[in-house]
Amino acid sequence: MKRTLPGFPLSFGFMMFYMSFIVFIPLIALVWYTMGSGWEAFWNAITDPRLFAALRLSFSASFIAAIINGVFGLLIAWVLVRYDFFGKRIMDGMIDLPFALPTAVAGIALTSLYAENGWIGSLLAPLGIQVAFTPIGVTIALTFIGLPFVVRMVEPVLRSLDQETEEAAGLLGASPFTIFNTVLLPLLTPAILAGMTLAFARALGEYGSVVFIAGNIPMQTEIVPLLIMNKLEQFDYAGATAIATVMLALSFLLLLGANILQWWLSRKLGQKVVDSSR
């Protein structure tokens, strides 16, 4: 059969050429520069208590934001796919707004809303709840920029599902909760996990939308990307690259684990479908 694209050797060569200049070479250069700065500089940078505090905030806030997006992203995708209502196209287009909106603009908007004199912050202040310049504000900003990943991953899978299976389960007496939990959720889980993984990865490296609402208080609301920027402004290139290398290694391990979990769930689901068809 005549292939539309060039054969494997040529296609693979172009792929490796592109990936090398865009991904591999910059990452190798980062690690190489870090190792060239000396073990002492690397050790001093990665054992700084300020780094541990920033890592704890970045990973915990990113994880919580991914969980929130997993729940509400599924709900939004369900509404957009299963229901027709006025303004549906506008709502569907607004889901991608965090992709198109400059992150600094998003950060300023969120800070204006959740500051003590903002529209939402002024309502929460009498209750003793402060959002801006706290870890809560960081989590909200990361939730904002990660929502589209879950919605756009779940939508096509939800559209492809045959509703006759749900109707048959309903005719057999299954409750709506049982239908969702046993019929739909197993099929949607790989897509949900994929969207949450992408949202988590995006949140780990986010800077613009967080830098304003976080307040950037060392040991409290300082995220890792901001700490790297502070190191660069102080011309501490060895410290900045050391922190970036640690972040790279941790992110790679977490994404690898998430991909393995997603592969395992997909394989388990496929085996379940094969067994049920026998």
Rosetta blueprint (number, residue, H / E / L):
1 M L
2 K L
3 R L
4 T L
5 L L
6 P L
7 G L
8 F H
9 P H
10 L H
11 S H
12 F H
13 G H
14 F H
15 M H
16 M H
17 F H
18 Y H
19 M H
20 S H
21 F H
22 I H
23 V H
24 F H
25 I H
26 P H
27 L H
28 I H
29 A H
30 L H
31 V H
32 W H
33 Y H
34 T H
35 M H
36 G H
37 S L
38 G L
39 W H
40 E H
41 A H
42 F H
43 W H
44 N H
45 A H
46 I H
47 T L
48 D L
49 P H
50 R H
51 L H
52 F H
53 A H
54 A H
55 L H
56 R H
57 L H
58 S H
59 F H
60 S H
61 A H
62 S H
63 F H
64 I H
65 A H
66 A H
67 I H
68 I H
69 N H
70 G H
71 V H
72 F H
73 G H
74 L H
75 L H
76 I H
77 A H
78 W H
79 V H
80 L H
81 V H
82 R H
83 Y L
84 D L
85 F L
86 F L
87 G L
88 K H
89 R H
90 I H
91 M H
92 D H
93 G H
94 M H
95 I L
96 D L
97 L H
98 P H
99 F H
100 A H
101 L L
102 P L
103 T H
104 A H
105 V H
106 A H
107 G H
108 I H
109 A H
110 L H
111 T H
112 S H
113 L H
114 Y H
115 A L
116 E L
117 N L
118 G L
119 W L
120 I L
121 G H
122 S H
123 L H
124 L H
125 A H
126 P H
127 L H
128 G L
129 I L
130 Q L
131 V L
132 A L
133 F L
134 T L
135 P H
136 I H
137 G H
138 V H
139 T H
140 I H
141 A H
142 L H
143 T H
144 F H
145 I H
146 G H
147 L H
148 P H
149 F H
150 V H
151 V H
152 R H
153 M H
154 V H
155 E H
156 P H
157 V H
158 L H
159 R H
160 S H
161 L L
162 D L
163 Q H
164 E H
165 T H
166 E H
167 E H
168 A H
169 A H
170 G H
171 L H
172 L L
173 G L
174 A L
175 S L
176 P H
177 F H
178 T H
179 I H
180 F H
181 N H
182 T H
183 V H
184 L H
185 L H
186 P H
187 L H
188 L H
189 T H
190 P H
191 A H
192 I H
193 L H
194 A H
195 G H
196 M H
197 T H
198 L H
199 A H
200 F H
201 A H
202 R H
203 A H
204 L H
205 G L
206 E L
207 Y L
208 G H
209 S H
210 V H
211 V H
212 F H
213 I H
214 A H
215 G L
216 N L
217 I L
218 P L
219 M L
220 Q L
221 T L
222 E L
223 I L
224 V H
225 P H
226 L H
227 L H
228 I H
229 M H
230 N H
231 K H
232 L H
233 E H
234 Q L
235 F L
236 D L
237 Y H
238 A H
239 G H
240 A H
241 T H
242 A H
243 I H
244 A H
245 T H
246 V H
247 M H
248 L H
249 A H
250 L H
251 S H
252 F H
253 L H
254 L H
255 L H
256 L H
257 G H
258 A H
259 N H
260 I H
261 L H
262 Q H
263 W H
264 W H
265 L H
266 S H
267 R H
268 K H
269 L H
270 G H
271 Q H
272 K H
273 V H
274 V H
275 D H
276 S H
277 S H
278 R L
